[in-house]
């Protein structure tokens, strides 16, 4: 199984989860288009489209750095067209770009509400829409959203209604598009059981303390890679990373812990009826 020669288009891929997925594919010899906004170095965030492209090339893949705001319709369409023209087609789209603000209604500025919906729900819809003509030419096309299972419970919405609406909006695209393209394109969602050690976790959610209670982005890269090996009939699935990897034969999940001496923090939106795989503990590991 390999992604050698396959072409991926990844939004928000200049760092974190998107970059991890890109590098996993690059090690197989894949072509990867990084579509993200960060062209120049950011004072608080590591990585640009150019540093990501350089890492992909070093890992053994071919890279295309594309400055894209997923809110810009013309830019999205042009980026997808350029990717297909550069590499001779398009096989996989990863809708990873996302905006987050965990505030209750009264404290949520409408500009931030608009931003989250424009990037998360609308951006996912639009990237998928303009990717369709290219993907339909692929032998085994996939669209993957980094979005949660549609577990419609008050507890997920009450703490941050605007963000939950926008994030679940990405998953609604999965639900609809999987049915619409059934038999033609695989459309699935992938979500982490635990928080993932990314810049968003450090800067917006919990600093270094939460980083130490997280798993690395590699667990999502491994899960995404395995999803892309599936036939296009594998579609409409809302996947939790460790549950899926366990079904694929993975047994060592401690390799993904940032700090084994710390317990793991369960992420938002993980349904109560999807427990960790058998033998997998979220507790701190014994120092002995």
Buried (B, 14 or more C-beta within 10 A) or exposed (E): EEBEBBBBBBBBBBBBBBBBBBBBBBBBBBBBBBBBBBEEEBEEBEBBBBBBBEBBEEBBBBBBBBBBBBBBEEBBBBBBBBBBEBBEBBBBBBBBBBBBBBBEEEEBEEEBBBBBBBBBBBBBBBBBBBBBEBBEEBEBBBBBBBBBBBBEEEEBBEEBBBBBBBBBBBBBBBBBBBEEBBEBBBBBBBBBBBBBBBBBBBEEBBEEEBBBBBBBBBBBBBBBBBBBEBEBEBBBBBBBBBBBBBEEEBEEBEEBBBBBEBBBBBBBBBBEEBEBBEEBEBEBEEEE
